[in-house]
Amino acid sequence: MSIPTIRWSLKKLAKRGGINANVYLHRFRHTYACQLLDNGAPLEFIQGMLGHEKASTTQIYAQLRGERRRELYRRYF
């Protein structure tokens, strides 16, 4: 399945489910990383799961913890 086909399918499923938010693939990736982090997964593990070459890329998720992350989540989701 190509990436454009996955995007199209995801948007179609969201529309069918009555989801009015802008649904896109990166949102799932971000949510996955935050869930791993919130459940105690080490950054090195998350880095490997996301395929980041640099640890600094993965550390962005560690900076968005706690109340600030919840606030941003409420605002954009």
C-alpha positions, 0 to 999 in steps of 0.5 A: 500500500502506498503512503497516499493510499494510506492517507486517503484510507485514514481520512475516509475512515475518520469521516465515516467515524464522524471525526471532524479533526484533521487526521493524519499519519504523523499524529499517530506516530506522535501519540505512539511516542508519547504513550511509550514515554508516559508508560516509562519506555526509555528514550533509546527504545523510543528512538529505535521504534521511531527510526530516529538516527539522532537521539536529539530528535527523540528528545523532543517528545521528552520535553513535551511531558506533563501539564504542558503536553496535556495543554497542547494535546487539548488545543490541537486534538 
